[in-house]
Amino acid sequence: MRLCKDALLSAILAGMPGKWKSLNKANKIWLTLFTLLIVGVIAAVVQHKPSLNSGSAPISSQGITNNDSNLDDTTNPTSTTPAQTTTPPTVTEAAGAQCHVASGDLPDSTCTPGATDPRVNQADIKQTICVSGYTKTVRPSSSITSAMKLVSMQQYGFTDSRSNYEYDHLISLELGGAPQDTKNLWPEPGASPNPKDKIENKLHSLVCSGAMTLAEAQSRIASNWTTALNGF
């Protein structure tokens, strides 16, 4: 038996065809059986070798796939929160608003009746509002009006973005309106410039040309700017 094993081992290690011829019949049988046994064991091991991914979820379910479902990398693909949508501008007033927009275009006549600048009058319009660049000298900075705008929006019950409103002078500065009086400022819905600007410019031209008095222009735009040019 030991001779058989030695011969078998020698034949396997040598790996030379000539060794097979030197073996007797018994050793050849043992070698054949041993070889078949080895082949069978190797085949069994290969057949039952566990997969590298055995017992794991597929790789694609672990977030290591391509990004087809997450082309927008600003969105968390695992988030269950719906995507935010852009809210359109609104003039809906919150409950308890102190002031109310009239017809969507006009300010509250009680909260924002309009106010004039006492430094401007009919006698000095050629030295004030009718001088090019005058409004730049009296217009308050945004550092002042930003806080005022927030207060006015709260009074009107507007709860959406400040950018949806222009903090507007009811009586424009080019018509001698008060620069910082809250009675002359209101959060006008819509972007700037707006239709009211053209009316202000036309009234300014009429006043500076002498076709309309300053007081009349101020009264017209304060009462209803949408009809301020009626008759002109």
C-alpha positions as CSV (number, residue, x, y, z in Angstrom):
1,M,0.0,0.0,0.0
2,R,2.8,2.4,0.9
3,L,4.5,1.5,-2.4
4,C,1.2,2.3,-4.2
5,K,0.9,5.7,-2.5
6,D,4.6,6.5,-3.1
7,A,4.3,5.6,-6.8
8,L,1.1,7.6,-7.1
9,L,2.7,10.7,-5.4
10,S,5.8,10.3,-7.6
11,A,3.7,10.1,-10.7
12,I,1.6,13.2,-9.8
13,L,4.6,15.3,-8.8
14,A,6.7,14.2,-11.8
15,G,3.9,15.0,-14.2
16,M,5.7,13.0,-16.9
17,P,4.0,10.5,-19.2
18,G,6.9,8.1,-18.9
19,K,6.0,7.4,-15.3
20,W,2.7,5.8,-16.2
21,K,4.4,3.2,-18.2
22,S,6.7,2.2,-15.4
23,L,3.7,1.5,-13.0
24,N,2.3,-1.9,-12.6
25,K,-1.4,-2.7,-13.1
26,A,-2.3,-2.2,-9.4
27,N,-0.6,1.1,-9.1
28,K,-2.4,2.3,-12.3
29,I,-5.7,1.4,-10.8
30,W,-5.0,3.2,-7.6
31,L,-3.8,6.2,-9.5
32,T,-6.9,6.2,-11.7
33,L,-9.2,6.0,-8.7
34,F,-7.3,8.7,-6.8
35,T,-7.4,11.0,-9.8
36,L,-11.1,10.4,-10.1
37,L,-11.6,11.1,-6.4
38,I,-9.6,14.4,-6.7
39,V,-11.6,15.5,-9.7
40,G,-14.9,14.7,-8.0
41,V,-13.9,16.7,-4.9
42,I,-12.8,19.7,-6.9
43,A,-16.1,19.6,-8.9
44,A,-18.1,19.4,-5.7
45,V,-16.3,22.4,-4.2
46,V,-16.7,24.5,-7.3
47,Q,-20.4,23.6,-7.6
48,H,-21.2,24.6,-4.0
49,K,-18.9,27.6,-3.7
50,P,-21.1,30.5,-2.3
51,S,-21.6,33.6,-4.5
52,L,-19.7,36.7,-3.5
53,N,-23.1,38.5,-3.1
54,S,-24.8,35.6,-1.3
55,G,-27.0,36.8,1.6
56,S,-26.8,40.5,0.5
57,A,-29.2,42.7,-1.3
58,P,-28.4,43.4,-4.9
59,I,-25.8,46.1,-5.4
60,S,-28.3,48.3,-7.1
61,S,-30.5,48.4,-4.0
62,Q,-27.5,49.7,-2.0
63,G,-27.2,52.9,-4.0
64,I,-24.1,51.9,-6.0
65,T,-25.9,52.0,-9.4
66,N,-25.9,54.6,-12.1
67,N,-27.5,57.9,-11.4
68,D,-30.4,57.6,-13.8
69,S,-33.0,58.1,-11.0
70,N,-31.1,60.9,-9.4
71,L,-30.0,63.2,-12.3
72,D,-30.8,66.1,-10.1
73,D,-28.2,65.7,-7.4
74,T,-29.9,68.5,-5.3
75,T,-32.6,66.1,-4.4
76,N,-32.0,63.4,-1.8
77,P,-33.0,60.2,-3.5
78,T,-33.9,58.6,-0.2
79,S,-36.1,61.5,1.0
80,T,-39.8,61.0,1.2
81,T,-40.5,64.7,1.4
82,P,-42.3,66.0,-1.7
83,A,-40.4,68.5,-3.9
84,Q,-41.0,72.1,-3.0
85,T,-43.1,74.0,-5.6
86,T,-42.9,77.7,-6.3
87,T,-45.8,79.6,-4.8
88,P,-47.2,82.2,-7.1
89,P,-47.6,85.8,-5.9
90,T,-50.7,86.3,-3.9
91,V,-52.6,89.3,-2.5
92,T,-54.7,87.1,-0.1
93,E,-54.9,88.8,3.2
94,A,-54.3,86.9,6.4
95,A,-57.0,86.9,9.0
96,G,-57.0,90.0,11.2
97,A,-55.3,92.3,8.7
98,Q,-55.6,95.9,9.7
99,C,-55.5,97.2,6.1
100,H,-57.1,96.0,3.0
101,V,-56.3,96.3,-0.7
102,A,-59.1,97.8,-2.8
103,S,-59.8,96.0,-6.1
104,G,-56.2,94.6,-6.1
105,D,-54.8,97.9,-7.3
106,L,-55.5,100.5,-4.7
107,P,-54.2,100.8,-1.2
108,D,-56.4,101.1,1.9
109,S,-57.6,104.7,1.9
110,T,-57.4,104.8,5.7
111,C,-54.0,103.1,6.2
112,T,-52.4,104.8,3.1
113,P,-54.2,108.0,2.3
114,G,-51.1,109.6,0.9
115,A,-48.9,112.4,2.3
116,T,-47.0,115.2,0.7
117,D,-43.5,116.7,1.4
118,P,-43.9,120.2,2.9
119,R,-40.7,121.2,1.2
120,V,-42.4,121.0,-2.2
121,N,-45.1,123.5,-3.3
122,Q,-46.4,125.0,-6.5
123,A,-44.0,128.0,-6.1
124,D,-40.8,126.0,-6.1
125,I,-41.5,123.1,-8.5
126,K,-38.9,124.5,-10.9
127,Q,-36.3,124.2,-8.2
128,T,-37.5,120.8,-6.8
129,I,-39.5,118.2,-8.6
130,C,-38.9,119.6,-12.1
131,V,-35.2,119.4,-11.8
132,S,-33.6,116.3,-13.4
133,G,-32.4,113.9,-10.7
134,Y,-34.4,115.5,-7.9
135,T,-35.9,112.3,-6.6
136,K,-32.5,110.8,-6.0
137,T,-31.8,113.5,-3.5
138,V,-34.9,112.7,-1.4
139,R,-35.4,108.9,-1.9
140,P,-34.8,107.0,1.4
141,S,-32.3,104.2,1.3
142,S,-33.4,100.5,1.3
143,S,-31.8,100.2,4.8
144,I,-34.5,102.4,6.1
145,T,-37.5,101.2,4.0
146,S,-36.8,97.4,4.3
147,A,-38.0,97.3,7.9
148,M,-40.9,99.7,7.1
149,K,-42.0,97.4,4.3
150,L,-42.2,94.4,6.6
151,V,-44.4,96.3,9.0
152,S,-46.7,97.5,6.2
153,M,-47.0,93.9,4.8
154,Q,-48.0,92.7,8.2
155,Q,-50.6,95.5,8.4
156,Y,-52.0,94.5,5.0
157,G,-51.9,90.8,6.0
158,F,-49.5,89.8,3.3
159,T,-47.6,86.7,4.3
160,D,-45.7,85.7,1.1
161,S,-42.4,86.8,-0.2
162,R,-41.4,90.5,0.0
163,S,-40.2,90.3,-3.6
164,N,-43.9,90.0,-4.7
165,Y,-44.4,93.6,-3.7
166,E,-43.0,97.0,-4.5
167,Y,-42.9,99.3,-1.5
168,D,-44.4,102.2,-3.3
169,H,-45.1,105.9,-2.6
170,L,-48.7,106.5,-3.3
171,I,-48.0,110.1,-4.2
172,S,-44.7,109.7,-6.0
173,L,-41.6,111.6,-5.1
174,E,-41.7,113.3,-8.5
175,L,-45.0,114.7,-7.5
176,G,-43.9,115.9,-4.1
177,G,-44.9,112.9,-2.1
178,A,-43.5,112.4,1.4
179,P,-40.4,110.2,1.3
180,Q,-40.7,108.4,4.6
181,D,-44.2,108.9,5.8
182,T,-45.9,105.5,6.3
183,K,-49.2,107.1,5.2
184,N,-47.6,107.5,1.8
185,L,-46.0,104.1,1.5
186,W,-47.6,100.7,0.9
187,P,-46.7,97.2,-0.3
188,E,-48.1,97.3,-3.8
189,P,-48.6,93.9,-5.3
190,G,-46.6,93.1,-8.4
191,A,-43.2,93.8,-9.8
192,S,-41.5,97.1,-10.6
193,P,-41.9,98.9,-12.9
194,N,-45.7,98.7,-13.1
195,P,-48.6,100.5,-14.8
196,K,-48.7,103.2,-12.1
197,D,-45.2,104.4,-13.0
198,K,-46.3,105.6,-16.4
199,I,-49.2,107.5,-14.9
200,E,-46.8,109.2,-12.4
201,N,-44.5,110.2,-15.2
202,K,-47.4,111.7,-17.2
203,L,-48.7,113.6,-14.3
204,H,-45.2,114.9,-13.6
205,S,-44.9,116.2,-17.2
206,L,-48.3,117.9,-16.9
207,V,-47.3,119.6,-13.7
208,C,-43.9,120.8,-14.9
209,S,-45.4,122.1,-18.2
210,G,-48.1,124.0,-16.3
211,A,-51.0,122.0,-17.7
212,M,-52.0,120.8,-14.2
213,T,-51.4,122.2,-10.8
214,L,-49.3,120.3,-8.3
215,A,-52.2,120.0,-5.8
216,E,-54.5,118.5,-8.4
217,A,-51.9,115.9,-9.5
218,Q,-51.4,115.0,-5.9
219,S,-55.1,114.7,-5.2
220,R,-55.8,112.6,-8.4
221,I,-53.1,110.0,-7.7
222,A,-53.9,109.8,-4.0
223,S,-57.6,109.2,-4.5
224,N,-57.4,106.7,-7.5
225,W,-54.2,106.4,-9.5
226,T,-56.0,104.2,-12.1
227,T,-58.2,107.2,-13.2
228,A,-55.8,110.0,-12.5
229,L,-55.3,110.8,-16.1
230,N,-59.0,111.0,-17.0
231,G,-59.5,114.1,-19.2
232,F,-55.9,114.3,-20.2
